[in-house]
Amino acid sequence: MATEQSRQAEYAFVKNFAAGLSAQPVTLGDDHQQPPQDTLKRIPLGPVDLPSPPEPKHADTAPSGSVNITIKSTKPAQSYSLSVQSTDTIATIKSQLASKPGAPPADVQRLLIKGKALADAKLLKEYDVKEGDTVNLMVKPGFHWDPTDTAPPSPPAFTSSPSKEPVGPEHITLLPEQPSTRRGHTRIPSVVLSPSPSLTPTADEKMVDIPLLLDTSSIPVTGPIAGPTIESSYHTTVSQPDFWSRLYTFLTAEFPNRSDAATAWEDFFRASKGQLSVSEIAKIRDNVGVIGMAGT
């Protein structure tokens, strides 16, 4: 009985001692080397099946040869057959169509495929147009297209018919301007030549110089260029500093607030500054004592 108890005690001691040792940290020296039998073995890597590289994509080769298409218009009912290249631009096709008799100009054409407008800068092959396909034709709004008119548009000719009548001073009409009461610059009377002379004389014509004598003695001229004028009574009054002093005194009596009186005086003074010189403005402000913005 005593022997069995001693064995149990030894077993418990060994178990506790082993647990205490396992709880202690393991410290290895700097020169420690793992035993070869304890080293993990490397897993051998065999050949890995890799997918073959993709084949390089070659650029689509442009189809050679011509493509016959039909360009059809409903209003008016018209149809054209064209032989074009798939690498042609839409603008080139429009120009080729415009050369057909009775076709509209290229700048007013609108080509459509299944309701989709074709851009001028794109190629025909970008719209997947094949042999025998039909392209719809429309013209821009506001353009009158008459397929029966096959004559190409001709530019307007500017011709000058030579005048058989001599052009002399008696054919010159002077139209003086009406005098204006607004001060400022005045315009000189207009000169109208009737009829207009031809630049290229005919065989029976002779080019002569026409003296233009303008008599402006009967035309009144107003403004600063008319010479010295009599100074108006308005300027004589508003240029006096005493006038503005009396006005400021009157406004001060009318407005309880002195700033309101100064504002009313300044508004009237600004409206009259166009009639005053710089020195007159300075004298008036010095006399009244109201200084404006920037001292003006």
ABEGO torsion letter per residue (X at the ends): XAAAAAAAAAAAAAAAAAAAAAABBBBBBAABBBBAAABBBBBBBBBBBBBBBBBBBBBBBBBBEBBBBBBBBAOBBBBBBBBBBAABBAAAAAAAAAABBGBBBAAABBBBBGGBBBBAABBAAAAGBBBGBBBBBBBBBGBBBBAABABBBBBBBBBBBBBABBBBAAABBBBBBBBBABBEBBBBBBBBBOBBBBABBBAABBBBBBBBBBBAAABBBBEAAAEBBBBBAAAAAAABAAAAAAAAAAAAAABABAAAAAAAAAAAAAAAAAABBAAAAAAAAAAAGBBBBGGX
